[in-house]
Amino acid sequence: MDESTAEHYDKIRLELRRGAISVALLAALREPQYGYSLRKRLVEAGLDVDEGTLYPLLRRLEGQGLLHSEWREMQPRPRRYYHLNANGKKVLAELGRDWKALDMTLNTLLEPQS
């Protein structure tokens, strides 16, 4: 891949990844998680998200009214747990339907033409 093509690929890949991370994060938060456990869950599922992306996204989603967080006193230190609220569950359900429809469309379009 030449430099120009690689640059275009990287930009589009980054846009695609941003949206996918948001959906994956909402899906993973159907069960309460704290930052490290959430990151570990995403990595185990095949999506490596660095902390510099994860924590700002959590704060943004909470600010948008999709998540609830609470501090829990745990040993050896308190942890902030995040989970979907009712609005987040509704949004995730809609996004899940949209994702599946988009996936079917893309699979059709990406099939080699005969």
C-alpha positions in Angstrom: 0.0 0.0 0.0 1.5 3.3 -1.0 1.7 6.2 1.5 -1.4 8.1 0.1 -3.5 4.9 0.1 -2.3 4.1 3.6 -3.3 7.5 4.9 -6.8 7.3 3.5 -7.2 3.8 4.9 -6.0 4.9 8.3 -8.5 7.8 8.4 -11.5 5.6 7.4 -10.4 2.8 9.7 -10.3 5.2 12.6 -13.8 6.5 11.9 -15.1 3.0 11.7 -13.4 2.0 14.9 -14.7 5.0 16.8 -18.3 4.0 16.2 -17.7 0.3 16.8 -16.0 1.1 20.2 -19.0 3.0 21.4 -21.4 0.1 20.5 -19.0 -2.5 22.0 -18.7 -0.4 25.2 -22.5 -0.1 25.6 -22.9 -3.9 25.0 -20.2 -4.7 27.5 -21.9 -2.5 30.1 -25.0 -4.6 30.3 -23.3 -5.9 33.4 -21.7 -3.5 35.8 -17.9 -3.1 35.2 -15.2 -0.9 36.5 -12.6 0.6 34.0 -10.0 -2.2 34.2 -12.5 -5.0 34.1 -14.3 -3.4 31.2 -11.0 -2.9 29.2 -10.1 -6.5 29.9 -13.6 -7.7 28.7 -13.2 -5.7 25.5 -9.7 -7.1 24.9 -10.9 -10.7 25.5 -13.6 -10.1 22.9 -10.9 -8.9 20.4 -11.2 -5.1 20.7 -8.1 -3.5 22.3 -9.1 0.0 23.6 -6.4 2.1 25.4 -7.2 3.9 28.6 -6.9 7.3 26.9 -9.9 6.3 24.7 -11.9 4.3 27.3 -12.2 6.8 30.2 -13.2 9.8 28.1 -15.7 7.7 26.2 -17.2 6.5 29.5 -17.5 10.0 30.8 -19.1 11.2 27.5 -21.6 8.3 27.4 -22.5 9.0 31.0 -22.9 12.7 30.2 -25.2 11.8 27.3 -27.4 10.0 29.8 -26.7 6.4 28.7 -24.7 5.2 31.6 -24.8 5.4 35.4 -21.7 5.2 37.6 -21.2 4.7 41.2 -18.2 4.4 43.5 -18.0 1.1 45.4 -15.7 0.6 48.4 -13.6 -2.4 47.4 -10.3 -3.7 48.8 -7.7 -2.4 48.3 -9.3 0.8 46.9 -12.6 2.2 45.8 -13.6 1.6 42.2 -16.0 3.4 39.9 -18.5 1.0 38.4 -20.4 1.8 35.2 -23.6 0.2 33.8 -26.3 0.9 31.3 -29.3 2.8 32.6 -32.8 2.4 31.0 -32.0 4.9 28.3 -28.7 3.2 27.5 -30.5 -0.2 27.2 -33.0 1.3 24.7 -30.2 3.0 22.7 -28.1 -0.2 22.7 -31.1 -2.3 21.4 -31.6 0.2 18.5 -27.9 0.3 17.7 -27.8 -3.5 17.7 -30.5 -3.6 15.1 -28.8 -0.9 13.1 -25.5 -2.7 13.3 -26.9 -6.0 12.1 -28.7 -4.3 9.2 -25.5 -2.5 8.2 -23.5 -5.7 8.6 -25.8 -7.5 6.2 -25.6 -4.6 3.7 -21.8 -4.4 3.8 -21.4 -8.2 3.5 -23.6 -8.0 0.3 -21.6 -5.1 -1.1 -18.2 -6.6 -0.2 -18.9 -9.9 -2.0 -16.8 -10.2 -5.1 -18.8 -9.4 -8.3 -19.0 -12.2 -10.8 
